[in-house]
């Protein structure tokens, strides 16, 4: 939350972005309260991924009057300094690392000692029902297990916001429905402020 403990978890005011002459996002404003699930819907090319990339700090917008996470203006902050993480459709797991190493990666790059990072990774893997799989390689996981590992890697840093960029698109219908239910339950159980889900 913001410094007063009140107010939206995410604020975007008058966001516009162009790629040359192409307008990808045209004057978008939104406000998301703590605990909300926000879904952005639209056809391909309507700017959904661009909005997520701007929030995450992976794209610098052409213009935006305000972009704040938990009350902090993040317009000039690099991605690594923003209190949010992103789960991509292709999961972006490192194939040369074990599942446990993938999950611990976010803590490792923050300078957390290896033993502590591994301990937290094991706890987080338990949350997403992957206990006992920490030493497996990514290639040994099913699609649903890869999705859970990607979620665990984001959850371990306890972000204020989790951005999900079509993370269920590669799963079959049954797994997709199961993971949707799990995402809702994880948000409730962990008290995360909200997930932003691009579908």
C-alpha positions as CSV (number, residue, x, y, z in Angstrom):
1,X,0.0,0.0,0.0
2,X,1.0,3.6,-0.1
3,X,2.7,5.4,2.8
4,X,-0.6,6.1,4.5
5,X,-1.6,2.4,4.3
6,X,-4.5,3.3,2.1
7,X,-5.2,3.7,-1.6
8,X,-4.8,1.6,-4.7
9,X,-2.0,-1.0,-5.2
10,X,-1.6,0.0,-8.9
11,X,-2.4,3.4,-10.5
12,X,-2.0,4.2,-14.2
13,X,-3.0,7.6,-15.5
14,X,-3.1,8.5,-19.2
15,X,-0.8,5.8,-20.5
16,X,0.0,6.0,-24.2
17,X,2.6,4.1,-26.2
18,X,3.6,4.1,-29.8
19,X,5.9,1.9,-31.9
20,X,6.7,4.4,-34.7
21,X,3.5,5.4,-36.3
22,X,1.6,2.5,-34.6
23,X,-0.4,3.4,-31.5
24,X,-0.2,0.3,-29.2
25,X,-1.8,1.9,-26.2
26,X,-4.0,5.0,-26.3
27,X,-4.6,7.0,-23.1
28,X,-5.3,4.1,-20.7
29,X,-6.0,4.8,-17.1
30,X,-6.8,2.3,-14.3
31,X,-6.7,1.8,-10.6
32,X,-6.5,-1.5,-8.8
33,X,-7.2,-2.0,-5.1
34,X,-5.3,-4.3,-2.8
35,X,-6.6,-7.9,-3.1
36,X,-8.2,-7.4,-6.5
37,X,-7.8,-9.7,-9.5
38,X,-7.7,-7.6,-12.7
39,X,-8.1,-9.3,-16.1
40,X,-7.3,-7.4,-19.3
41,X,-9.1,-8.8,-22.3
42,X,-8.7,-7.9,-25.9
43,X,-7.9,-9.2,-29.4
44,X,-4.3,-9.8,-30.5
45,X,-2.5,-6.5,-31.0
46,X,-4.8,-4.5,-28.8
47,X,-2.0,-3.5,-26.4
48,X,-2.4,-6.0,-23.5
49,X,1.2,-7.2,-23.3
50,X,2.5,-3.7,-23.8
51,X,0.5,-2.5,-20.7
52,X,2.1,-5.4,-18.7
53,X,5.5,-4.6,-20.0
54,X,5.2,-1.0,-19.0
55,X,4.0,-1.9,-15.5
56,X,6.9,-4.3,-15.1
57,X,9.5,-1.8,-16.4
58,X,10.4,-3.8,-19.4
59,X,9.0,-1.1,-21.7
60,X,9.4,2.7,-21.4
61,X,6.1,4.3,-22.4
62,X,5.8,7.2,-24.8
63,X,3.9,9.0,-22.2
64,X,2.2,8.4,-18.8
65,X,1.0,10.9,-16.2
66,X,1.3,8.5,-13.3
67,X,2.5,5.0,-12.8
68,X,2.5,3.9,-9.2
69,X,2.9,0.6,-7.4
70,X,1.9,0.5,-3.7
71,X,1.8,4.3,-3.8
72,X,5.4,4.6,-5.1
73,X,6.0,6.4,-8.4
74,X,7.9,3.9,-10.5
75,X,8.0,5.7,-13.8
76,X,11.8,6.1,-13.6
77,X,12.6,2.9,-11.7
78,X,14.2,-0.1,-13.6
79,X,12.4,-3.4,-13.7
80,X,14.6,-4.9,-10.9
81,X,13.6,-2.1,-8.5
82,X,9.8,-2.5,-9.0
83,X,7.9,-4.6,-6.4
84,X,6.3,-6.8,-9.1
85,X,7.1,-10.0,-11.0
86,X,5.9,-11.5,-14.3
87,X,5.0,-15.0,-15.3
88,X,5.2,-15.4,-19.0
89,X,3.4,-17.8,-21.3
90,X,6.6,-19.7,-22.1
91,X,7.5,-19.8,-18.4
92,X,11.1,-18.5,-19.0
93,X,12.6,-21.2,-16.8
94,X,16.3,-21.8,-17.2
95,X,16.9,-25.3,-18.7
96,X,20.4,-25.6,-17.3
97,X,19.2,-25.2,-13.7
98,X,17.3,-27.5,-11.5
99,X,13.8,-26.7,-10.4
100,X,15.0,-25.6,-7.0
101,X,17.7,-23.4,-8.5
102,X,15.2,-21.8,-10.8
103,X,12.9,-21.0,-7.9
104,X,15.8,-19.7,-5.7
105,X,17.1,-17.5,-8.6
106,X,15.2,-14.3,-7.6
107,X,16.7,-14.5,-4.1
108,X,20.2,-15.4,-5.3
109,X,20.4,-12.3,-7.5
110,X,19.4,-10.2,-4.5
111,X,22.4,-11.5,-2.6
112,X,20.6,-13.9,-0.3
113,X,23.0,-16.7,0.9
114,X,22.6,-19.9,-1.1
115,X,21.5,-22.0,1.9
116,X,18.8,-19.5,2.8
117,X,17.7,-19.2,-0.8
118,X,17.4,-23.0,-1.1
119,X,15.4,-23.2,2.2
120,X,12.9,-20.6,0.9
121,X,12.8,-22.3,-2.4
122,X,11.7,-25.6,-0.8
123,X,9.0,-23.8,1.2
124,X,7.7,-22.1,-1.9
125,X,7.8,-25.3,-3.9
126,X,5.6,-26.8,-1.2
127,X,3.1,-24.0,-1.6
128,X,2.7,-24.8,-5.3
129,X,2.6,-28.6,-4.6
130,X,6.0,-29.4,-6.1
131,X,7.6,-30.8,-3.0
132,X,10.3,-33.3,-3.7
133,X,10.9,-32.0,-7.3
134,X,13.6,-29.4,-6.4
135,X,16.4,-31.5,-7.9
136,X,14.7,-32.3,-11.2
137,X,15.5,-30.6,-14.5
138,X,12.9,-28.4,-16.2
139,X,12.7,-30.9,-19.1
140,X,11.5,-33.5,-16.7
141,X,8.4,-31.5,-15.7
142,X,5.0,-31.7,-17.3
143,X,3.3,-28.5,-18.6
144,X,1.4,-28.0,-15.4
145,X,4.5,-28.6,-13.3
146,X,6.5,-26.0,-15.3
147,X,3.7,-23.5,-14.7
148,X,3.8,-24.1,-11.0
149,X,7.6,-23.8,-11.0
150,X,7.3,-20.5,-12.8
151,X,4.8,-19.3,-10.2
152,X,7.0,-20.4,-7.4
153,X,9.9,-18.4,-8.9
154,X,7.8,-15.3,-8.8
155,X,6.2,-16.0,-5.4
156,X,9.5,-16.4,-3.6
157,X,10.2,-12.7,-3.6
158,X,6.7,-11.9,-2.2
159,X,5.9,-9.2,-4.8
160,X,3.2,-6.6,-4.3
161,X,1.9,-7.4,-7.7
162,X,2.1,-10.5,-9.8
163,X,1.7,-10.0,-13.6
164,X,0.6,-13.0,-15.6
165,X,1.0,-12.7,-19.4
166,X,-1.2,-15.5,-20.8
167,X,0.5,-18.0,-18.4
168,X,-2.2,-20.7,-19.0
169,X,-2.2,-20.4,-22.8
170,X,0.1,-23.4,-23.3
171,X,-2.0,-25.8,-21.1
172,X,-4.8,-28.0,-22.1
173,X,-8.4,-27.1,-21.0
174,X,-8.4,-29.3,-17.9
175,X,-5.0,-28.0,-16.6
176,X,-6.0,-24.5,-17.4
177,X,-9.2,-24.7,-15.3
178,X,-7.2,-26.4,-12.4
179,X,-4.5,-23.7,-12.5
180,X,-7.1,-20.9,-12.5
181,X,-8.5,-22.3,-9.3
182,X,-5.0,-22.6,-7.9
183,X,-4.2,-19.0,-8.7
184,X,-7.3,-17.8,-6.8
185,X,-6.5,-20.0,-3.9
186,X,-2.8,-18.9,-3.8
187,X,-3.8,-15.3,-3.8
188,X,-6.2,-15.9,-0.9
189,X,-3.8,-18.0,1.1
190,X,-0.7,-15.8,0.7
191,X,-2.5,-12.5,1.1
192,X,-1.0,-11.2,-2.1
193,X,-2.5,-7.9,-3.0
194,X,-3.5,-8.9,-6.6
195,X,-2.6,-10.6,-9.7
196,X,-2.9,-8.9,-13.1
197,X,-3.9,-11.5,-15.6
198,X,-3.7,-10.9,-19.3
199,X,-6.0,-13.3,-21.2
